[in-house]
Amino acid sequence: MRPGETVEPDYRYLAQDVRVPGHVLLGATPLLPKRQLPFLPSFVDEDDRATLRAQPLLTLTEGPGAEHNVAAQSLPAFRSVLGPVCGSIIPDSVLR
């Protein structure tokens, strides 16, 4: 790289080798195209989302109305993904 040059890393190859089921929670507003936004968008662009969707072991959930911070901006989506996980490892008496 030359001084001042930037290179966008490509991590899509990681999704191609997934061997166990997973769930990806994303903000609804993708990173690209580059544009002015009043908030911080999800760091996952449409190309990366397509790669994740193509992986049969991954389930994607986009938090409606959420940007980068899905837990704070789309609590129902966050709970729908994390609730079953928490319920499988934490007794019901603790969750109520």
OpenMM code with the backbone's topology and positions (N, CA, C; nanometers):
from openmm import Vec3, app, unit

residues = "MET ARG PRO GLY GLU THR VAL GLU PRO ASP TYR ARG TYR LEU ALA GLN ASP VAL ARG VAL PRO GLY HIS VAL LEU LEU GLY ALA THR PRO LEU LEU PRO LYS ARG GLN LEU PRO PHE LEU PRO SER PHE VAL ASP GLU ASP ASP ARG ALA THR LEU ARG ALA GLN PRO LEU LEU THR LEU THR GLU GLY PRO GLY ALA GLU HIS ASN VAL ALA ALA GLN SER LEU PRO ALA PHE ARG SER VAL LEU GLY PRO VAL CYS GLY SER ILE ILE PRO ASP SER VAL LEU ARG".split()
positions = [
    Vec3(0.0834, -0.1183, 0.0000),
    Vec3(0.0000, 0.0000, 0.0000),
    Vec3(0.0873, 0.1238, 0.0000),
    Vec3(0.0372, 0.2253, -0.0635),
    Vec3(0.1052, 0.3540, -0.0650),
    Vec3(0.0506, 0.4397, 0.0486),
    Vec3(0.1306, 0.5360, 0.0948),
    Vec3(0.0808, 0.6261, 0.1998),
    Vec3(-0.0510, 0.6910, 0.1568),
    Vec3(-0.1476, 0.6898, 0.2468),
    Vec3(-0.2782, 0.7491, 0.2202),
    Vec3(-0.3750, 0.6578, 0.1466),
    Vec3(-0.3257, 0.5447, 0.0980),
    Vec3(-0.4108, 0.4500, 0.0264),
    Vec3(-0.4864, 0.3628, 0.1270),
    Vec3(-0.6087, 0.3297, 0.0951),
    Vec3(-0.6857, 0.2399, 0.1812),
    Vec3(-0.7251, 0.1161, 0.1018),
    Vec3(-0.7348, 0.0068, 0.1708),
    Vec3(-0.7772, -0.1183, 0.1095),
    Vec3(-0.8891, -0.1753, 0.1952),
    Vec3(-1.0003, -0.2059, 0.1308),
    Vec3(-1.1121, -0.2647, 0.2047),
    Vec3(-1.0883, -0.4148, 0.2171),
    Vec3(-1.0776, -0.4653, 0.3403),
    Vec3(-1.0579, -0.6092, 0.3556),
    Vec3(-1.1832, -0.6855, 0.3133),
    Vec3(-1.1639, -0.8015, 0.2581),
    Vec3(-1.2751, -0.8853, 0.2143),
    Vec3(-1.2791, -1.0098, 0.3025),
    Vec3(-1.3818, -1.0181, 0.3865),
    Vec3(-1.3949, -1.1297, 0.4801),
    Vec3(-1.4988, -1.2315, 0.4346),
    Vec3(-1.5511, -1.2163, 0.3135),
    Vec3(-1.6580, -1.3054, 0.2679),
    Vec3(-1.6163, -1.4522, 0.2648),
    Vec3(-1.4894, -1.4776, 0.2455),
    Vec3(-1.4421, -1.6166, 0.2424),
    Vec3(-1.4711, -1.6884, 0.3744),
    Vec3(-1.4798, -1.6138, 0.4843),
    Vec3(-1.5072, -1.6758, 0.6140),
    Vec3(-1.6457, -1.7403, 0.6172),
    Vec3(-1.7432, -1.6779, 0.5521),
    Vec3(-1.8794, -1.7317, 0.5513),
    Vec3(-1.8890, -1.8582, 0.4669),
    Vec3(-1.8018, -1.8730, 0.3704),
    Vec3(-1.8080, -1.9894, 0.2823),
    Vec3(-1.7655, -2.1180, 0.3526),
    Vec3(-1.6904, -2.1065, 0.4604),
    Vec3(-1.6409, -2.2250, 0.5307),
    Vec3(-1.7164, -2.2551, 0.6604),
    Vec3(-1.8311, -2.1915, 0.6808),
    Vec3(-1.9088, -2.2151, 0.8021),
    Vec3(-1.9541, -2.3610, 0.8047),
    Vec3(-1.9345, -2.4267, 0.9194),
    Vec3(-1.9694, -2.5686, 0.9307),
    Vec3(-2.0749, -2.5958, 1.0390),
    Vec3(-2.1135, -2.4925, 1.1122),
    Vec3(-2.2168, -2.5067, 1.2146),
    Vec3(-2.3219, -2.3981, 1.1917),
    Vec3(-2.4461, -2.4243, 1.2300),
    Vec3(-2.5500, -2.3233, 1.2122),
    Vec3(-2.5191, -2.1963, 1.2909),
    Vec3(-2.5597, -2.0848, 1.2353),
    Vec3(-2.5404, -1.9570, 1.3029),
    Vec3(-2.6506, -1.8604, 1.2661),
    Vec3(-2.6576, -1.7528, 1.3412),
    Vec3(-2.7582, -1.6501, 1.3178),
    Vec3(-2.6869, -1.5160, 1.3146),
    Vec3(-2.7106, -1.4392, 1.2092),
    Vec3(-2.6468, -1.3089, 1.1928),
    Vec3(-2.7545, -1.2025, 1.2073),
    Vec3(-2.7331, -1.1105, 1.2989),
    Vec3(-2.8267, -1.0008, 1.3236),
    Vec3(-2.7660, -0.8731, 1.2679),
    Vec3(-2.8371, -0.8098, 1.1749),
    Vec3(-2.7858, -0.6923, 1.1051),
    Vec3(-2.8810, -0.5748, 1.1180),
    Vec3(-2.8248, -0.4564, 1.1112),
    Vec3(-2.9068, -0.3375, 1.0972),
    Vec3(-2.9655, -0.3345, 0.9569),
    Vec3(-3.0791, -0.2697, 0.9406),
    Vec3(-3.1487, -0.2705, 0.8121),
    Vec3(-3.0819, -0.1819, 0.7075),
    Vec3(-3.0049, -0.0831, 0.7492),
    Vec3(-2.9422, 0.0093, 0.6552),
    Vec3(-2.8002, -0.0359, 0.6249),
    Vec3(-2.7736, -0.0840, 0.5019),
    Vec3(-2.6400, -0.1339, 0.4700),
    Vec3(-2.5360, -0.0224, 0.4592),
    Vec3(-2.4108, -0.0607, 0.4690),
    Vec3(-2.2995, 0.0335, 0.4663),
    Vec3(-2.2905, 0.1095, 0.3345),
    Vec3(-2.2964, 0.0400, 0.2237),
    Vec3(-2.2808, 0.1040, 0.0926),
    Vec3(-2.4151, 0.1142, 0.0233),
    Vec3(-2.4332, 0.2040, -0.0694),
    Vec3(-2.3355, 0.2936, -0.1287),
    Vec3(-2.2974, 0.4068, -0.0341),
    Vec3(-2.1822, 0.4647, -0.0613),
    Vec3(-2.1351, 0.5764, 0.0199),
    Vec3(-2.2320, 0.6934, 0.0018),
    Vec3(-2.2806, 0.7456, 0.1133),
    Vec3(-2.3772, 0.8550, 0.1101),
    Vec3(-2.3810, 0.9226, 0.2456),
    Vec3(-2.4399, 1.0382, 0.2514),
    Vec3(-2.4578, 1.1091, 0.3782),
    Vec3(-2.5751, 1.0467, 0.4526),
    Vec3(-2.5521, 1.0107, 0.5764),
    Vec3(-2.6578, 0.9562, 0.6611),
    Vec3(-2.6523, 1.0253, 0.7965),
    Vec3(-2.7660, 1.0411, 0.8613),
    Vec3(-2.7663, 1.1043, 0.9935),
    Vec3(-2.7281, 1.0072, 1.1053),
    Vec3(-2.6885, 0.8858, 1.0691),
    Vec3(-2.6588, 0.7825, 1.1683),
    Vec3(-2.5487, 0.6925, 1.1143),
    Vec3(-2.5007, 0.6036, 1.1971),
    Vec3(-2.3984, 0.5064, 1.1589),
    Vec3(-2.4684, 0.3819, 1.1040),
    Vec3(-2.4525, 0.3502, 0.9744),
    Vec3(-2.5224, 0.2345, 0.9182),
    Vec3(-2.4609, 0.1031, 0.9645),
    Vec3(-2.5276, -0.0049, 0.9299),
    Vec3(-2.4711, -0.1378, 0.9517),
    Vec3(-2.3388, -0.1452, 0.8763),
    Vec3(-2.2423, -0.2161, 0.9305),
    Vec3(-2.1120, -0.2269, 0.8644),
    Vec3(-2.1115, -0.3341, 0.7556),
    Vec3(-2.2261, -0.3948, 0.7283),
    Vec3(-2.2354, -0.5021, 0.6302),
    Vec3(-2.3066, -0.4486, 0.5059),
    Vec3(-2.2368, -0.4514, 0.3918),
    Vec3(-2.2970, -0.3990, 0.2693),
    Vec3(-2.3780, -0.5081, 0.1979),
    Vec3(-2.4399, -0.4724, 0.0854),
    Vec3(-2.5271, -0.5674, 0.0142),
    Vec3(-2.4508, -0.6882, -0.0397),
    Vec3(-2.3281, -0.6693, -0.0884),
    Vec3(-2.2497, -0.7836, -0.1378),
    Vec3(-2.2232, -0.8832, -0.0254),
    Vec3(-2.1869, -0.8314, 0.0911),
    Vec3(-2.1612, -0.9191, 0.2060),
    Vec3(-2.2894, -0.9881, 0.2522),
    Vec3(-2.3994, -0.9164, 0.2486),
    Vec3(-2.5282, -0.9757, 0.2871),
    Vec3(-2.5656, -1.0899, 0.1921),
    Vec3(-2.5398, -1.0701, 0.0631),
    Vec3(-2.5682, -1.1757, -0.0347),
    Vec3(-2.4833, -1.2993, -0.0062),
    Vec3(-2.3588, -1.2786, 0.0309),
    Vec3(-2.2711, -1.3909, 0.0653),
    Vec3(-2.3249, -1.4647, 0.1869),
    Vec3(-2.3676, -1.3900, 0.2875),
    Vec3(-2.4215, -1.4520, 0.4087),
    Vec3(-2.5516, -1.5266, 0.3791),
    Vec3(-2.6378, -1.4671, 0.2968),
    Vec3(-2.7648, -1.5326, 0.2615),
    Vec3(-2.7416, -1.6624, 0.1834),
    Vec3(-2.6355, -1.6675, 0.1058),
    Vec3(-2.6059, -1.7860, 0.0244),
    Vec3(-2.5545, -1.9028, 0.1080),
    Vec3(-2.5156, -1.8761, 0.2304),
    Vec3(-2.4635, -1.9813, 0.3183),
    Vec3(-2.5825, -2.0513, 0.3838),
    Vec3(-2.6075, -2.1786, 0.3509),
    Vec3(-2.7268, -2.2467, 0.4022),
    Vec3(-2.7288, -2.2664, 0.5538),
    Vec3(-2.6160, -2.2589, 0.6191),
    Vec3(-2.6138, -2.2778, 0.7644),
    Vec3(-2.6358, -2.1480, 0.8420),
    Vec3(-2.6461, -2.0370, 0.7701),
    Vec3(-2.6660, -1.9090, 0.8386),
    Vec3(-2.8070, -1.8575, 0.8162),
    Vec3(-2.8634, -1.8021, 0.9212),
    Vec3(-2.9912, -1.7330, 0.9149),
    Vec3(-2.9630, -1.5855, 0.9369),
    Vec3(-3.0201, -1.5004, 0.8537),
    Vec3(-3.0014, -1.3561, 0.8684),
    Vec3(-3.1293, -1.2918, 0.9179),
    Vec3(-3.1153, -1.2008, 1.0111),
    Vec3(-3.2265, -1.1188, 1.0570),
    Vec3(-3.1822, -0.9743, 1.0491),
    Vec3(-3.2618, -0.8925, 0.9814),
    Vec3(-3.2353, -0.7491, 0.9760),
    Vec3(-3.3286, -0.6815, 1.0746),
    Vec3(-3.2709, -0.6007, 1.1631),
    Vec3(-3.3502, -0.5283, 1.2611),
    Vec3(-3.4181, -0.4090, 1.1967),
    Vec3(-3.5503, -0.4112, 1.1835),
    Vec3(-3.6203, -0.2986, 1.1215),
    Vec3(-3.5911, -0.1684, 1.1953),
    Vec3(-3.5572, -0.0661, 1.1196),
    Vec3(-3.5299, 0.0643, 1.1791),
    Vec3(-3.3946, 0.0746, 1.2461),
    Vec3(-3.3162, -0.0312, 1.2422),
    Vec3(-3.1859, -0.0297, 1.3098),
    Vec3(-3.0751, 0.0053, 1.2118),
    Vec3(-2.9762, 0.0709, 1.2664),
    Vec3(-2.8565, 0.0993, 1.1890),
    Vec3(-2.7488, 0.0018, 1.2367),
    Vec3(-2.6411, 0.0526, 1.2956),
    Vec3(-2.5334, -0.0349, 1.3419),
    Vec3(-2.5663, -0.1013, 1.4759),
    Vec3(-2.6276, -0.0275, 1.5674),
    Vec3(-2.6528, -0.0772, 1.7029),
    Vec3(-2.7907, -0.1425, 1.7111),
    Vec3(-2.7998, -0.2642, 1.6624),
    Vec3(-2.9288, -0.3331, 1.6544),
    Vec3(-2.9892, -0.3557, 1.7926),
    Vec3(-2.9077, -0.3872, 1.8908),
    Vec3(-2.9595, -0.4142, 2.0260),
    Vec3(-3.0331, -0.2934, 2.0822),
    Vec3(-2.9845, -0.1753, 2.0561),
    Vec3(-3.0478, -0.0543, 2.1090),
    Vec3(-3.1589, -0.0024, 2.0184),
    Vec3(-3.1485, -0.0268, 1.8882),
    Vec3(-3.2399, 0.0362, 1.7935),
    Vec3(-3.3506, -0.0558, 1.7424),
    Vec3(-3.3391, -0.1846, 1.7664),
    Vec3(-3.4434, -0.2789, 1.7256),
    Vec3(-3.4494, -0.3924, 1.8272),
    Vec3(-3.4925, -0.3568, 1.9466),
    Vec3(-3.4961, -0.4541, 2.0559),
    Vec3(-3.5791, -0.5785, 2.0227),
    Vec3(-3.6938, -0.5675, 1.9556),
    Vec3(-3.7679, -0.6896, 1.9217),
    Vec3(-3.6856, -0.7872, 1.8361),
    Vec3(-3.6120, -0.7363, 1.7384),
    Vec3(-3.5282, -0.8244, 1.6556),
    Vec3(-3.4173, -0.8858, 1.7394),
    Vec3(-3.3578, -0.8054, 1.8250),
    Vec3(-3.2503, -0.8538, 1.9124),
    Vec3(-3.3023, -0.9655, 2.0027),
    Vec3(-3.4188, -0.9429, 2.0629),
    Vec3(-3.4775, -1.0446, 2.1516),
    Vec3(-3.5174, -1.1706, 2.0754),
    Vec3(-3.5667, -1.1541, 1.9533),
    Vec3(-3.6092, -1.2719, 1.8767),
    Vec3(-3.4922, -1.3642, 1.8448),
    Vec3(-3.3739, -1.3071, 1.8308),
    Vec3(-3.2550, -1.3872, 1.8013),
    Vec3(-3.1917, -1.4406, 1.9293),
    Vec3(-3.1771, -1.3537, 2.0292),
    Vec3(-3.1063, -1.3930, 2.1513),
    Vec3(-3.1944, -1.4645, 2.2524),
    Vec3(-3.3248, -1.4405, 2.2490),
    Vec3(-3.4147, -1.5034, 2.3456),
    Vec3(-3.4054, -1.6554, 2.3478),
    Vec3(-3.4177, -1.7210, 2.2327),
    Vec3(-3.4071, -1.8676, 2.2323),
    Vec3(-3.2710, -1.9181, 2.2805),
    Vec3(-3.1666, -1.8462, 2.2491),
    Vec3(-3.0329, -1.8868, 2.2946),
    Vec3(-3.0249, -1.8776, 2.4463),
    Vec3(-3.0683, -1.7634, 2.4998),
    Vec3(-3.0659, -1.7460, 2.6459),
    Vec3(-3.1553, -1.8495, 2.7133),
    Vec3(-3.2723, -1.8733, 2.6545),
    Vec3(-3.3644, -1.9700, 2.7122),
    Vec3(-3.3102, -2.1117, 2.7141),
    Vec3(-3.2188, -2.1408, 2.6233),
    Vec3(-3.1634, -2.2764, 2.6191),
    Vec3(-3.0531, -2.2985, 2.7217),
    Vec3(-2.9994, -2.1899, 2.7782),
    Vec3(-2.8892, -2.2063, 2.8743),
    Vec3(-2.9183, -2.1485, 3.0123),
    Vec3(-3.0265, -2.0701, 3.0236),
    Vec3(-3.0605, -2.0080, 3.1519),
    Vec3(-3.1975, -2.0590, 3.1952),
    Vec3(-3.2124, -2.1038, 3.3191),
    Vec3(-3.3422, -2.1540, 3.3659),
    Vec3(-3.4520, -2.0479, 3.3535),
    Vec3(-3.5740, -2.0925, 3.3233),
    Vec3(-3.6877, -2.0012, 3.3102),
    Vec3(-3.7053, -1.9128, 3.4327),
    Vec3(-3.6796, -1.9665, 3.5501),
    Vec3(-3.6998, -1.8892, 3.6730),
    Vec3(-3.6104, -1.7652, 3.6773),
    Vec3(-3.4968, -1.7694, 3.6150),
    Vec3(-3.4056, -1.6547, 3.6129),
    Vec3(-3.4502, -1.5524, 3.5094),
    Vec3(-3.5052, -1.5990, 3.3983),
    Vec3(-3.5455, -1.5097, 3.2899),
    Vec3(-3.6750, -1.4351, 3.3185),
    Vec3(-3.7523, -1.4811, 3.4135),
    Vec3(-3.8817, -1.4150, 3.4413),
    Vec3(-3.8689, -1.3094, 3.5452),
] * unit.nanometer
topology = app.Topology()
chain = topology.addChain("A")
for resn in residues:
    res = topology.addResidue(resn, chain)
    for name in ("N", "CA", "C"):
        topology.addAtom(name, app.Element.getBySymbol(name[0]), res)
